[in-house]
Amino acid sequence: MTTTVLVQRTVLERFPGGHPRGSWPADEYAAAQRDQGIAARVVMDLSSDQFLVVTDTPTQ
């Protein structure tokens, strides 16, 4: 038997891909969220040229 878990990804914040500091602002924001207990990570959205700070939330 296979169990499927659906995950909804929530975008917490967006940062421009062309920022002079690169992904650092997004990384710093994600680290601050993790310090508060939120499992945040940074992904790159190539189509919009943005760094996204996301969290995955299991859905039922």
C-alpha positions as CSV (number, residue, x, y, z in Angstrom):
1,M,0.0,0.0,0.0
2,T,1.3,3.5,-0.9
3,T,0.5,6.5,1.2
4,T,0.3,9.9,-0.5
5,V,0.8,13.1,1.4
6,L,-0.2,16.3,-0.3
7,V,1.9,19.3,0.6
8,Q,0.9,22.9,0.1
9,R,3.8,25.3,-0.4
10,T,3.2,28.8,1.1
11,V,5.3,31.8,-0.1
12,L,6.2,33.8,3.0
13,E,8.2,36.6,1.1
14,R,9.6,37.4,-2.3
15,F,13.0,39.0,-3.1
16,P,14.2,40.2,-6.5
17,G,16.7,37.9,-8.3
18,G,18.8,40.8,-9.4
19,H,19.4,42.2,-5.9
20,P,23.1,43.4,-5.5
21,R,23.5,41.0,-2.6
22,G,22.0,38.0,-4.5
23,S,20.0,35.6,-2.4
24,W,21.4,36.9,1.0
25,P,18.3,39.0,1.9
26,A,16.1,35.9,1.3
27,D,18.5,33.7,3.2
28,E,18.6,36.1,6.1
29,Y,14.8,36.3,6.2
30,A,14.5,32.5,6.0
31,A,16.9,32.1,8.9
32,A,14.9,34.6,11.0
33,Q,11.8,32.5,10.3
34,R,13.6,29.3,11.3
35,D,14.6,31.0,14.5
36,Q,10.9,31.4,15.2
37,G,10.2,27.8,14.6
38,I,8.9,28.0,11.0
39,A,10.6,25.6,8.6
40,A,11.4,28.1,5.9
41,R,13.7,27.7,2.9
42,V,14.7,29.7,-0.1
43,V,13.9,28.6,-3.7
44,M,14.5,30.4,-7.0
45,D,11.5,31.1,-9.2
46,L,13.2,31.3,-12.6
47,S,10.0,32.5,-14.5
48,S,9.7,35.6,-12.3
49,D,13.4,36.0,-11.5
50,Q,12.7,36.1,-7.7
51,F,14.0,34.3,-4.6
52,L,11.0,32.9,-2.7
53,V,11.0,32.1,1.0
54,V,8.6,29.2,1.3
55,T,7.4,26.8,3.9
56,D,5.7,23.4,3.2
57,T,2.5,22.7,5.0
58,P,1.0,19.2,4.9
59,T,-2.7,19.2,3.9
60,Q,-5.3,16.7,4.6
